[in-house]
Amino acid sequence: MKTIAGHIFTILMIGMTSVLGAQNMNTSPDNTKSVIFSLGERVSEKYFKGNAWASPLVPKEEVFNCPIYNVTFEPGARNNWHRHPGGQILLVTSGTGWYQERGKPAQVLHEGDIVRIPPDVEHWHGAAADSRFTHLAISTNIQKGDVVWLERVSDEEYDGLSRKDKK
């Protein structure tokens, strides 16, 4: 999943770690920030299971046409199955998480990973059971429509992934 851009992103994150000193990359000491950005507002339990926060970094607007959110998941938290008519890009900034497309095996995500999600592909993403997880979520081609939320990822589906990761 890594590209040249991914490696550059990782190098920048390592630089940020140096600037931040010994600070834990999962949270700030006061627990109000993710790695770099504010946690933002707690997200709706209607679309997420567990505790998660979203902070709008670039709002939905016509000029740039790509809203960007910093999204932080507590261990075990995840969003529902969903799709984006215009696609989505995820840039993982800290922790360990999961990404899964409908009908495909789940992928473990780590800091520096980049996921390009084509338009209308049903998927979900969230934290591993034992790690906080933060990513930047970039909605692309938003003129094609807003996110379409679907059913929850069941506990059975999620718990099965966590067991596979420990093998």
N, C-alpha and C positions, 0 to 999 in steps of 0.2 A: 504493500500500500504506500510505501514511502517513495517520494520522488525527490528531485533536486530541491523543489520548494519545501518538501517535508524536512529534508536535511537542514536547509537554511533555518526553518522554523525551530528545529531542535537546537541548533546552535544559538539562536536568539534566546530560547528558553534557558539554556545553560548560562548564557550571559546574564539573564535576569536573576538566576539563582545566585550568581556571584554578587550581583548588586544587592540582593536581599539578604546576603549573608547566610547564616545558619538557619534561617526561617524554614519551617516545615513547608514543603511545596503543596500540601493538601489544604491547609488553612492558614489564616493569619492568626496571631496570638489572641485577638479579640473575637475570632470566629464570625466576623461580619464581612469578610472578604474571601474570595476564592484565591487563586494564585496571585492575580494582578488586579482584577476588577471587583467591584462590590457584588455581594451575593444577589442583591436585588430583592424582588418580591417572591414570596412562596408561591409556587404554581398550583393550579387547580387540581384537587384530588379527583376531579372528573376525568382528567386526561393523564394523570401520573399516579403511580402507586409508591408510597413512601415519601420521604421529605426531599423536595427538590426546589431550587430557586432559579429564577431567570432575571437577568439584568440586561435591558436593551442598551446596546452600544451604538448602533446606527438604526434610527427609527425607520419605519416603513414610510417611504416617500417616493416621489416620481423622479427626482434628480438622480439618485444613485441606484434605485431599483433593486436593492439587495439588503434587506434588514439583517442585522447581525446581533445575536444574543449570546451572552455568557451564561451557560447553564451549568449548575452544580447539583450533583446527586449525592445524597448520603449513601452509605453502604446499603446495597439491596434495592435502592430506589430505581425506578425505570418508568418510561412513558408507555402509553398504549401503542398498539399497532397504529400506524398512520401513513399517509402519503402526502407528497407535495406536488401539485400539478406542474410546477416549474422546476422541481428538483431541489436538492439541498447539498451543502458541503459541511462536514464536521471537521474541526481542527482540535485534536485532543491536547489539552494543556496540562493536565495532571491526573494522577490516579490510574486505576485500572477499571475498564468497563467492557460492555458487550455491545455489539451491533449485529442485527440479524435481519435479513430480507426474507420475506415470506417464501417458504418452500426450500430455503437454503440453510446450511449449517451456520450457527452463530460464530462470530469472529471476536476474539479477545482484542481489546484496544488498549494501547499504552500511550503515554506522553509522546507527542511528536507524530502520531499516526494521523493520516488524512483519509477521510472517507468521502467519495463522490457518489451521491445517490441520484440516479437518473430520475427524470420526471415520472410521477405516478407509480413508483416502485413502493409497494407496501413494506414497511420496516418498523423496527423499534430500536431504542438504544437506552442504556442506563449503566449504573454502577455494578461492579462485581459485589458479591456478598460481603467481602471483607475490605473494601476500599472505597473511599470517597472518589468521585470521578467528575472532572470538569472538562467541558469542551466549548468551543465557539461554534454556534450554529448559524450558518449563512443560508438564507432563503434566496434562491436564484429565480430569475424570470417571474417575479411575483405578479406580473400582469396576467399570468395564466390562472391565477386563483390562490386562495388561502389553503392552509393545511386542512386535510380531511381526516378527522379523528375516527378511529375504528375501535374494536373491542380491546379489553385489557389483555396483557400477556399474563397467562394463568400462573399461579404459584407453582404448579406442577412443571410447566415448561421452563420457568426460570430456575427452579431448584434443580432440575435435571442438568442444566448448563453448569451450575456451580459445582456439581459433583464431577462432571466431565473435566472441568478445569483443574481439579485437585489430583487427577490421575497421572 
